[in-house]
Amino acid sequence: MLLLIVGIIVFLGIHLLPTLTRSREGLIEKFGENGYKAFFSVASILGFILLVYGFATAPIIPIWTPPVWMRHLAMLLMLPAFIFLVAAYFPGRIKAVVKHPMLTAIKTWALAHLLANGDLAGIILFGSFLAYAVYDRIALKHRQPTELIETPGPGSPRNDIIAVVLGIVFYVVFLLWLHPLLIGKVVVPV
């Protein structure tokens, strides 16, 4: 469980850095833009590896048992999560309406997994990501626009079609093959 918690702290901690404008600017001034990006990338990868390994090896400590219908609801919520995730990279009307589809995807993913998992490690992992995404979305309202958070115009309607189609494809592929392969858990409830 310790590796999971350390991984979450490192991964989400580094992702909270852009919300701390002075700290971010200080690091860029000290190490340069490329040095900052390298530090950010290495810390992100390290944190991600720690949290994945920590989650995979964490003891299963049941806190509550979600009813089967919540697993179905979680599966349903994951479809728009994948669409929002793709929409973050294909600016269209979805991105214009949602504003920050990546954070919306993270919030939807985390909520869906909180509904479907009742063990302590799952609550810590998914609760942390949900709290992070809510905090970051609020913080975005108070930050100066940068190339990372500036939202362009509505984009092409064709991009919405791409986001929906790719989101559905990724959803099906992850549901049927990648989740059992990468996470080790079959998703489709019986």
Residue frames as a rotation matrix with the C-alpha (Angstrom) as fourth column:
MET 1
0.568 0.823 0.000 0.00
0.823 -0.568 0.000 0.00
0.000 0.000 -1.000 0.00
LEU 2
0.283 -0.553 -0.783 2.96
0.297 -0.726 0.620 2.31
-0.912 -0.408 -0.042 0.69
LEU 3
-0.740 -0.580 0.341 4.11
0.469 -0.081 0.880 2.16
-0.482 0.811 0.332 -2.95
LEU 4
-0.064 0.817 0.572 0.60
0.951 -0.123 0.282 3.08
0.301 0.563 -0.770 -4.10
ILE 5
0.751 0.389 -0.534 0.49
0.587 -0.763 0.271 6.10
-0.302 -0.517 -0.801 -1.81
VAL 6
-0.113 -0.873 -0.474 4.01
0.207 -0.487 0.848 7.25
-0.972 -0.002 0.236 -2.74
GLY 7
-0.681 -0.108 0.725 3.16
0.712 0.134 0.689 6.79
-0.172 0.985 -0.015 -6.44
ILE 8
0.361 0.893 0.269 0.00
0.905 -0.405 0.132 8.86
0.227 0.196 -0.954 -6.09
ILE 9
0.612 -0.182 -0.770 1.88
0.359 -0.804 0.475 11.61
-0.705 -0.567 -0.427 -4.24
VAL 10
-0.490 -0.867 -0.086 4.63
0.250 -0.235 0.939 11.74
-0.835 0.439 0.332 -6.88
PHE 11
-0.601 0.267 0.754 2.31
0.798 0.146 0.585 11.46
0.045 0.953 -0.301 -9.91
LEU 12
0.466 0.859 0.213 -0.40
0.825 -0.509 0.245 13.85
0.319 0.061 -0.946 -8.76
GLY 13
0.416 -0.399 -0.817 2.11
0.496 -0.653 0.572 16.08
-0.762 -0.643 -0.074 -6.98
ILE 14
-0.691 -0.721 0.056 3.98
0.408 -0.325 0.853 16.76
-0.597 0.612 0.519 -10.20
HIS 15
-0.448 0.603 0.660 0.68
0.785 -0.089 0.613 17.31
0.428 0.793 -0.433 -12.01
LEU 16
0.616 0.627 -0.476 -0.32
0.781 -0.565 0.266 19.87
-0.102 -0.535 -0.838 -9.38
LEU 17
-0.306 -0.872 -0.382 2.85
0.754 -0.467 0.462 21.87
-0.582 -0.147 0.800 -10.07
PRO 18
-0.655 0.054 0.754 1.27
0.592 -0.583 0.556 23.89
0.470 0.811 0.350 -12.91
THR 19
0.488 0.871 0.061 -1.33
0.610 -0.390 0.690 25.15
0.624 -0.299 -0.721 -10.42
LEU 20
0.582 -0.419 -0.697 1.50
0.554 -0.422 0.717 26.59
-0.594 -0.804 -0.014 -8.31
THR 21
0.926 -0.078 0.369 2.48
0.293 -0.464 -0.836 29.29
0.236 0.883 -0.406 -10.79
ARG 22
0.666 -0.714 0.217 5.43
-0.746 -0.645 0.167 30.73
0.020 -0.273 -0.962 -8.85
SER 23
0.228 -0.582 0.781 6.97
-0.310 0.716 0.625 27.31
-0.923 -0.385 -0.017 -8.22
ARG 24
0.615 0.065 0.786 6.53
0.638 0.545 -0.544 26.34
-0.464 0.836 0.294 -11.86
GLU 25
0.933 -0.253 0.258 8.04
-0.020 -0.749 -0.662 29.61
0.361 0.612 -0.704 -13.09
GLY 26
0.523 -0.766 0.373 10.92
-0.770 -0.238 0.591 29.25
-0.364 -0.597 -0.715 -10.61
LEU 27
0.249 -0.401 0.881 11.74
0.154 0.915 0.373 25.77
-0.956 0.043 0.290 -11.92
ILE 28
0.771 0.052 0.635 11.56
0.635 0.011 -0.772 26.96
-0.047 0.999 -0.024 -15.53
GLU 29
0.863 -0.473 0.178 13.84
-0.445 -0.878 -0.176 29.88
0.240 0.073 -0.968 -14.68
LYS 30
0.345 -0.747 0.568 16.31
-0.676 0.222 0.702 27.60
-0.651 -0.627 -0.429 -12.90
PHE 31
-0.181 -0.399 0.899 16.34
0.142 0.894 0.425 24.64
-0.973 0.205 -0.105 -15.33
GLY 32
-0.831 -0.016 -0.556 14.97
-0.515 -0.355 0.780 26.16
-0.209 0.935 0.287 -18.54
GLU 33
0.127 0.968 -0.215 11.80
-0.980 0.089 -0.179 25.11
-0.154 0.234 0.960 -20.35
ASN 34
0.243 -0.078 -0.967 13.30
-0.512 0.836 -0.196 21.83
0.824 0.543 0.163 -21.60
GLY 35
-0.808 -0.576 -0.126 14.79
-0.159 0.419 -0.894 21.00
0.568 -0.702 -0.430 -18.19
TYR 36
-0.552 0.705 0.444 11.43
-0.740 -0.168 -0.652 21.60
-0.385 -0.688 0.615 -16.54
LYS 37
0.395 0.737 -0.548 9.67
-0.906 0.411 -0.101 19.42
0.151 0.537 0.830 -19.11
ALA 38
-0.176 -0.546 -0.819 12.26
-0.297 0.823 -0.485 16.66
0.939 0.157 -0.307 -18.64
PHE 39
-0.949 -0.153 0.276 11.85
-0.294 0.115 -0.949 16.81
0.114 -0.981 -0.154 -14.84
PHE 40
-0.171 0.976 0.134 8.07
-0.914 -0.107 -0.392 16.78
-0.369 -0.190 0.910 -15.21
SER 41
0.366 0.301 -0.881 8.19
-0.754 0.651 -0.091 13.78
0.545 0.697 0.465 -17.57
VAL 42
-0.514 -0.648 -0.562 10.60
-0.160 0.716 -0.679 11.72
0.843 -0.259 -0.472 -15.46
ALA 43
-0.890 0.226 0.395 8.66
-0.417 -0.056 -0.907 12.41
-0.183 -0.973 0.144 -12.24
SER 44
0.079 0.978 -0.193 5.36
-0.982 0.044 -0.181 11.57
-0.169 0.204 0.964 -14.00
ILE 45
0.205 -0.068 -0.976 6.68
-0.519 0.838 -0.167 8.27
0.829 0.541 0.137 -15.34
LEU 46
-0.805 -0.560 -0.195 8.23
-0.101 0.453 -0.886 7.33
0.584 -0.694 -0.421 -11.99
GLY 47
-0.664 0.629 0.403 5.02
-0.652 -0.224 -0.724 8.20
-0.365 -0.744 0.559 -10.12
PHE 48
0.268 0.798 -0.540 2.91
-0.952 0.307 -0.018 6.28
0.151 0.518 0.842 -12.62
ILE 49
-0.153 -0.418 -0.896 5.09
-0.269 0.890 -0.369 3.15
0.951 0.184 -0.249 -12.34
LEU 50
-0.963 -0.244 0.112 4.98
-0.154 0.161 -0.975 3.32
0.219 -0.956 -0.193 -8.54
LEU 51
-0.400 0.878 0.265 1.21
-0.811 -0.203 -0.549 3.77
-0.428 -0.434 0.793 -8.39
VAL 52
0.317 0.489 -0.812 0.49
-0.812 0.582 0.033 1.00
0.489 0.649 0.582 -10.92
TYR 53
-0.372 -0.536 -0.758 2.82
-0.045 0.826 -0.562 -1.44
0.927 -0.176 -0.331 -9.17
GLY 54
-0.954 0.027 0.299 1.58
-0.299 -0.162 -0.940 -0.31
0.023 -0.986 0.163 -5.76
PHE 55
-0.067 0.998 0.013 -2.05
-0.981 -0.063 -0.183 -0.79
-0.182 -0.025 0.983 -6.78
ALA 56
0.256 0.130 -0.958 -1.34
-0.586 0.809 -0.047 -4.21
0.768 0.574 0.284 -8.33
THR 57
-0.424 -0.547 -0.722 0.42
0.218 0.712 -0.668 -5.44
0.879 -0.441 -0.183 -5.19
ALA 58
-0.595 0.261 0.760 -1.79
-0.737 -0.556 -0.386 -3.73
0.322 -0.789 0.523 -2.57
PRO 59
-0.947 0.320 0.011 -3.67
0.278 0.840 -0.467 -6.06
-0.158 -0.439 -0.884 -0.26
ILE 60
-0.428 0.881 0.203 -7.39
0.055 -0.199 0.978 -6.31
0.902 0.430 0.036 -0.90
ILE 61
-0.914 0.185 -0.360 -9.01
0.351 -0.081 -0.933 -4.74
-0.202 -0.979 0.010 2.13
PRO 62
-0.353 0.850 0.390 -12.77
0.673 -0.059 0.737 -4.63
0.650 0.523 -0.552 1.54
ILE 63
-0.991 0.134 -0.026 -14.51
-0.089 -0.776 -0.625 -1.51
-0.104 -0.617 0.780 2.80
TRP 64
-0.074 0.997 0.013 -17.87
-0.544 -0.029 -0.839 -2.09
-0.836 -0.069 0.544 1.13
THR 65
-0.659 -0.059 0.750 -19.35
0.467 0.750 0.469 -4.34
-0.590 0.659 -0.466 -1.54
PRO 66
-0.665 0.417 -0.619 -20.77
-0.639 -0.747 0.184 -2.44
-0.385 0.518 0.763 -4.49
PRO 67
0.219 0.796 0.564 -24.03
-0.091 0.592 -0.800 -3.86
-0.971 0.124 0.203 -5.85
VAL 68
-0.289 -0.336 0.896 -23.85
0.750 0.503 0.430 -5.36
-0.595 0.796 0.107 -9.34
TRP 69
0.644 0.613 0.457 -25.90
0.764 -0.483 -0.428 -2.51
-0.042 0.625 -0.780 -10.83
MET 70
0.735 -0.448 -0.509 -23.12
-0.211 -0.865 0.456 -0.08
-0.645 -0.228 -0.730 -9.86
ARG 71
-0.338 -0.853 0.397 -20.68
0.195 0.350 0.916 -2.05
-0.921 0.387 0.048 -12.00
HIS 72
0.013 0.438 0.899 -23.09
0.989 0.126 -0.076 -1.67
-0.147 0.890 -0.432 -14.92
LEU 73
0.932 0.315 -0.181 -23.33
0.309 -0.949 -0.062 2.07
-0.191 0.002 -0.982 -14.19
ALA 74
0.246 -0.929 -0.276 -19.53
-0.173 -0.322 0.931 2.28
-0.954 -0.182 -0.240 -14.08
MET 75
-0.422 -0.371 0.828 -19.30
0.678 0.478 0.559 0.58
-0.603 0.797 0.050 -17.47
LEU 76
0.482 0.690 0.540 -21.84
0.875 -0.410 -0.258 3.05
0.043 0.597 -0.801 -18.84
LEU 77
0.874 -0.173 -0.454 -19.91
0.005 -0.932 0.363 6.05
-0.486 -0.320 -0.813 -17.44
MET 78
-0.055 -0.987 0.151 -16.69
0.223 0.136 0.965 4.83
-0.973 0.087 0.213 -19.00
LEU 79
0.145 0.152 0.978 -18.06
0.979 0.123 -0.164 5.34
-0.145 0.981 -0.131 -22.53
PRO 80
0.919 0.148 0.364 -18.24
0.236 -0.949 -0.210 9.15
0.315 0.279 -0.907 -22.25
ALA 81
0.645 -0.754 -0.124 -14.94
-0.116 -0.257 0.959 9.09
-0.756 -0.604 -0.254 -20.34
PHE 82
-0.148 -0.707 0.692 -13.23
0.683 0.433 0.588 7.63
-0.715 0.560 0.419 -23.41
ILE 83
0.401 0.362 0.841 -15.00
0.874 -0.427 -0.233 10.09
0.275 0.829 -0.488 -25.71
PHE 84
0.995 -0.063 -0.071 -13.92
-0.030 -0.919 0.393 13.03
-0.091 -0.389 -0.917 -23.53
LEU 85
0.308 -0.945 0.115 -10.36
0.177 0.175 0.969 11.69
-0.935 -0.278 0.221 -23.48
VAL 86
-0.189 -0.338 0.922 -10.20
0.945 0.191 0.264 11.61
-0.265 0.921 0.284 -27.28
ALA 87
0.683 0.549 0.482 -11.98
0.661 -0.745 -0.088 14.99
0.311 0.379 -0.872 -27.55
ALA 88
0.692 -0.507 -0.514 -9.10
0.142 -0.603 0.785 16.54
-0.708 -0.616 -0.346 -25.59
TYR 89
-0.373 -0.918 0.131 -6.86
0.228 0.046 0.973 15.86
-0.899 0.393 0.193 -28.61
PHE 90
-0.663 0.261 0.702 -9.42
0.722 -0.026 0.692 16.59
0.199 0.965 -0.171 -31.36
PRO 91
-0.788 0.334 -0.517 -10.85
0.081 -0.777 -0.625 20.05
-0.610 -0.534 0.585 -30.66
GLY 92
-0.668 0.688 0.284 -14.47
0.407 0.019 0.913 20.26
0.623 0.725 -0.293 -31.72
ARG 93
0.001 0.765 0.644 -17.79
-0.425 -0.583 0.693 21.22
0.905 -0.274 0.324 -30.20
ILE 94
0.649 0.187 -0.738 -17.38
0.479 0.653 0.587 18.63
0.591 -0.734 0.334 -27.45
LYS 95
-0.297 -0.857 -0.422 -14.19
0.926 -0.150 -0.346 20.32
0.233 -0.493 0.838 -26.29
ALA 96
-0.685 0.074 0.725 -15.78
0.012 -0.994 0.113 23.77
0.729 0.086 0.679 -26.61
VAL 97
0.368 0.908 0.200 -18.75
-0.305 -0.085 0.949 22.76
0.878 -0.410 0.245 -24.43
VAL 98
0.739 -0.101 -0.666 -16.85
0.561 0.638 0.527 20.66
0.372 -0.763 0.529 -21.89
LYS 99
0.852 -0.474 0.223 -13.93
-0.502 -0.861 0.086 23.15
0.152 -0.185 -0.971 -21.81
HIS 100
-0.218 -0.951 0.218 -11.40
-0.976 0.210 -0.061 20.69
0.012 -0.226 -0.974 -20.35
PRO 101
0.612 0.620 -0.491 -12.31
-0.660 0.742 0.115 17.23
0.435 0.254 0.864 -21.61
MET 102
-0.232 -0.752 -0.617 -9.17
-0.068 0.645 -0.761 15.59
0.970 -0.135 -0.200 -20.19
LEU 103
-0.907 -0.079 0.413 -10.11
-0.400 -0.141 -0.906 16.60
0.130 -0.987 0.096 -16.66
THR 104
0.076 0.992 0.103 -13.72
-0.992 0.086 -0.094 15.62
-0.102 -0.095 0.990 -17.32
ALA 105
0.366 -0.030 -0.930 -12.50
-0.397 0.899 -0.185 12.22
0.842 0.437 0.317 -18.53
ILE 106
-0.699 -0.681 -0.221 -10.41
-0.046 0.351 -0.935 11.79
0.714 -0.643 -0.277 -15.36
LYS 107
-0.658 0.516 0.548 -13.35
-0.734 -0.281 -0.618 12.77
-0.165 -0.809 0.564 -13.12
THR 108
0.388 0.853 -0.349 -15.71
-0.907 0.421 0.022 10.41
0.165 0.308 0.937 -14.97
TRP 109
0.065 -0.490 -0.869 -13.15
-0.198 0.847 -0.492 7.56
0.978 0.204 -0.042 -14.91
ALA 110
-0.874 -0.467 0.137 -12.46
-0.193 0.073 -0.979 8.04
0.447 -0.881 -0.154 -11.19
LEU 111
-0.340 0.834 0.435 -16.14
-0.912 -0.179 -0.369 8.27
-0.230 -0.522 0.821 -10.25
ALA 112
0.458 0.514 -0.725 -17.00
-0.724 0.689 0.031 5.18
0.516 0.511 0.688 -12.30
HIS 113
-0.174 -0.628 -0.759 -14.24
0.014 0.769 -0.639 3.20
0.985 -0.122 -0.125 -10.61
LEU 114
-0.868 -0.035 0.496 -15.23
-0.477 -0.217 -0.852 4.44
0.137 -0.976 0.171 -7.14
LEU 115
0.102 0.990 0.097 -18.73
-0.994 0.106 -0.034 3.13
-0.044 -0.093 0.995 -7.81
ALA 116
0.640 0.184 -0.746 -17.47
-0.466 0.865 -0.187 -0.29
0.611 0.467 0.639 -8.93
ASN 117
-0.143 -0.788 -0.599 -14.67
0.292 0.545 -0.786 -0.86
0.946 -0.287 0.152 -6.39
GLY 118
0.775 0.508 0.377 -15.11
-0.219 -0.344 0.913 -1.05
0.593 -0.790 -0.155 -2.65
ASP 119
0.512 -0.664 -0.544 -11.59
0.833 0.539 0.127 -1.96
0.209 -0.518 0.829 -1.53
LEU 120
0.617 -0.286 -0.733 -9.27
0.375 -0.711 0.594 0.42
-0.691 -0.642 -0.332 0.32
ALA 121
-0.488 -0.869 0.086 -6.63
0.466 -0.176 0.867 0.62
-0.738 0.463 0.490 -2.43
GLY 122
-0.368 0.437 0.821 -9.29
0.884 -0.110 0.454 1.42
0.289 0.893 -0.346 -5.04
ILE 123
0.719 0.662 -0.212 -10.87
0.693 -0.661 0.288 4.09
0.051 -0.354 -0.934 -2.86
ILE 124
0.264 -0.716 -0.646 -7.46
0.310 -0.571 0.760 5.69
-0.913 -0.401 0.072 -2.25
LEU 125
-0.672 -0.594 0.443 -6.43
0.570 -0.033 0.821 5.56
-0.473 0.804 0.360 -5.93
PHE 126
-0.324 0.608 0.725 -9.67
0.827 -0.190 0.529 6.64
0.459 0.771 -0.441 -7.58
GLY 127
0.681 0.545 -0.489 -10.60
0.725 -0.596 0.345 9.08
-0.104 -0.590 -0.801 -4.81
SER 128
-0.056 -0.808 -0.587 -7.20
0.427 -0.551 0.717 10.78
-0.903 -0.210 0.376 -5.17
PHE 129
-0.810 -0.247 0.533 -7.63
0.578 -0.179 0.796 11.17
-0.101 0.952 0.288 -8.92
LEU 130
0.164 0.933 0.320 -11.16
0.875 -0.288 0.389 12.50
0.455 0.216 -0.864 -8.52
ALA 131
0.626 0.013 -0.780 -9.99
0.574 -0.685 0.450 15.05
-0.528 -0.729 -0.436 -5.94
TYR 132
-0.474 -0.870 -0.133 -7.07
0.456 -0.372 0.809 16.05
-0.753 0.323 0.573 -8.18
ALA 133
-0.628 0.234 0.742 -9.28
0.738 -0.121 0.664 16.58
0.245 0.965 -0.097 -11.23
VAL 134
0.539 0.838 -0.085 -11.83
0.807 -0.485 0.338 18.62
0.242 -0.251 -0.937 -9.28
TYR 135
0.388 -0.484 -0.785 -9.06
0.452 -0.642 0.619 20.77
-0.803 -0.595 -0.030 -7.74
ASP 136
-0.650 -0.734 0.197 -7.28
0.512 -0.231 0.827 21.26
-0.562 0.638 0.526 -11.08
ARG 137
-0.212 0.659 0.722 -10.49
0.881 -0.190 0.432 22.26
0.422 0.728 -0.540 -12.84
ILE 138
0.790 0.467 -0.398 -11.17
0.606 -0.695 0.386 24.89
-0.096 -0.546 -0.832 -10.18
ALA 139
0.104 -0.856 -0.506 -7.54
0.395 -0.431 0.811 26.05
-0.913 -0.284 0.293 -10.30
LEU 140
-0.482 -0.274 0.832 -7.73
0.869 -0.030 0.493 26.47
-0.110 0.961 0.252 -14.09
LYS 141
0.520 0.776 0.358 -10.30
0.789 -0.597 0.148 29.21
0.328 0.205 -0.922 -13.61
HIS 142
0.919 -0.167 -0.356 -7.74
0.108 -0.763 0.637 31.25
-0.378 -0.624 -0.684 -11.65
ARG 143
0.002 -0.983 0.181 -4.62
0.540 0.154 0.828 30.65
-0.842 0.096 0.531 -13.76
GLN 144
0.025 -0.132 -0.991 -3.24
-0.677 -0.731 0.080 32.72
-0.735 0.669 -0.107 -16.58
PRO 145
0.935 0.344 0.085 -3.80
-0.165 0.636 -0.754 31.04
-0.313 0.691 0.652 -19.95
THR 146
-0.231 -0.973 -0.021 -0.81
-0.545 0.111 0.831 29.13
-0.806 0.203 -0.556 -21.33
GLU 147
-0.432 0.038 -0.901 -0.44
-0.864 0.268 0.426 27.06
0.258 0.963 -0.083 -24.46
LEU 148
-0.963 0.030 -0.268 -1.51
0.087 0.976 -0.201 24.05
0.256 -0.217 -0.942 -22.38
ILE 149
-0.552 0.790 -0.268 -4.77
0.627 0.181 -0.758 25.48
-0.550 -0.586 -0.595 -21.05
GLU 150
-0.623 0.362 -0.693 -5.82
-0.559 -0.826 0.070 27.91
-0.547 0.431 0.717 -23.75
THR 151
-0.170 0.652 0.739 -8.99
0.492 0.706 -0.510 26.70
-0.854 0.276 -0.441 -25.37
PRO 152
-0.984 -0.168 -0.060 -9.21
0.027 -0.471 0.882 27.47
-0.176 0.866 0.467 -29.08
GLY 153
-0.409 0.872 -0.268 -12.46
-0.912 -0.404 0.077 28.10
-0.041 0.276 0.960 -30.89
PRO 154
0.407 0.744 0.530 -15.03
-0.745 0.606 -0.278 25.39
-0.528 -0.281 0.801 -31.42
GLY 155
-0.629 -0.705 0.328 -12.89
-0.376 0.645 0.665 23.46
-0.681 0.295 -0.670 -33.90
SER 156
-0.684 0.282 -0.672 -14.17
-0.648 0.189 0.738 21.22
0.335 0.941 0.054 -36.61
PRO 157
0.309 0.857 0.412 -17.44
-0.924 0.373 -0.083 19.27
-0.225 -0.356 0.907 -36.28
ARG 158
0.512 -0.221 -0.830 -15.53
-0.385 0.805 -0.452 16.45
0.767 0.551 0.327 -38.00
ASN 159
-0.592 -0.798 0.110 -13.37
-0.411 0.182 -0.893 16.25
0.693 -0.575 -0.435 -34.88
ASP 160
-0.212 0.614 0.760 -16.46
-0.934 0.102 -0.343 15.47
-0.288 -0.783 0.552 -32.81
ILE 161
0.785 0.472 -0.401 -17.22
-0.592 0.762 -0.261 12.52
0.182 0.443 0.878 -35.07
ILE 162
0.031 -0.870 -0.491 -13.60
-0.234 0.471 -0.850 11.38
0.972 0.141 -0.189 -34.71
ALA 163
-0.657 -0.286 0.698 -13.80
-0.705 -0.098 -0.703 11.76
0.269 -0.953 -0.137 -30.91
VAL 164
0.247 0.837 0.489 -17.03
-0.905 0.379 -0.193 9.76
-0.347 -0.395 0.851 -30.67
VAL 165
0.802 0.064 -0.594 -15.94
-0.399 0.797 -0.453 6.99
0.445 0.601 0.664 -33.06
LEU 166
-0.180 -0.944 -0.277 -12.44
-0.205 0.311 -0.928 6.62
0.962 -0.110 -0.250 -31.58
GLY 167
-0.478 0.074 0.875 -13.86
-0.873 -0.151 -0.464 6.89
0.098 -0.986 0.136 -28.05
ILE 168
0.616 0.763 0.196 -16.26
-0.766 0.638 -0.079 4.02
-0.185 -0.101 0.977 -28.76
VAL 169
0.607 -0.464 -0.646 -13.51
-0.179 0.712 -0.679 1.93
0.775 0.528 0.349 -30.37
PHE 170
-0.491 -0.839 0.236 -11.10
-0.407 -0.019 -0.913 2.51
0.770 -0.544 -0.332 -27.45
TYR 171
-0.113 0.561 0.820 -13.92
-0.987 0.028 -0.155 1.77
-0.110 -0.827 0.551 -24.99
VAL 172
0.849 0.495 -0.186 -14.73
-0.522 0.841 -0.145 -1.58
0.085 0.220 0.972 -26.61
VAL 173
0.308 -0.821 -0.481 -11.07
-0.079 0.481 -0.873 -2.57
0.948 0.306 0.083 -27.01
PHE 174
-0.587 -0.547 0.597 -10.29
-0.601 -0.200 -0.774 -1.66
0.543 -0.813 -0.211 -23.40
LEU 175
0.152 0.765 0.626 -13.44
-0.977 0.211 -0.020 -3.29
-0.148 -0.609 0.780 -22.05
LEU 176
0.917 0.359 -0.176 -12.99
-0.393 0.891 -0.229 -6.58
0.075 0.279 0.957 -23.86
TRP 177
0.669 -0.701 -0.247 -9.20
0.428 0.635 -0.643 -6.97
0.607 0.325 0.725 -24.12
LEU 178
-0.117 -0.871 0.478 -6.97
0.009 -0.482 -0.876 -4.35
0.993 -0.098 0.064 -22.53
HIS 179
0.271 0.240 0.932 -8.55
-0.871 -0.350 0.344 -4.13
0.409 -0.905 0.114 -19.07
PRO 180
0.984 0.069 0.164 -8.14
-0.137 0.881 0.452 -7.88
-0.113 -0.467 0.877 -18.40
LEU 181
0.578 -0.816 0.033 -4.68
0.582 0.383 -0.717 -7.85
0.572 0.433 0.696 -19.99
LEU 182
-0.201 -0.717 0.667 -3.27
0.048 -0.688 -0.724 -4.71
0.978 -0.114 0.172 -18.31
ILE 183
-0.120 0.253 0.960 -5.25
-0.883 -0.470 0.013 -4.56
0.454 -0.846 0.280 -15.07
GLY 184
-0.923 -0.284 -0.261 -5.87
-0.185 0.920 -0.346 -8.27
0.338 -0.271 -0.901 -14.61
LYS 185
-0.612 0.783 0.114 -9.60
0.018 0.158 -0.987 -7.89
-0.791 -0.602 -0.111 -13.97
VAL 186
-0.702 0.525 0.481 -12.40
0.653 0.207 0.728 -8.89
0.283 0.825 -0.489 -16.30
VAL 187
-0.962 0.273 0.015 -14.78
-0.265 -0.920 -0.290 -5.95
-0.065 -0.283 0.957 -16.46
VAL 188
-0.379 0.885 -0.270 -17.98
-0.532 0.031 0.846 -7.42
0.757 0.464 0.459 -17.84
PRO 189
-0.592 0.190 0.783 -20.08
-0.745 0.240 -0.622 -8.36
-0.306 -0.952 0.000 -14.78
VAL 190
-0.901 0.264 -0.344 -21.88
0.074 0.875 0.478 -11.67
0.427 0.405 -0.808 -14.76
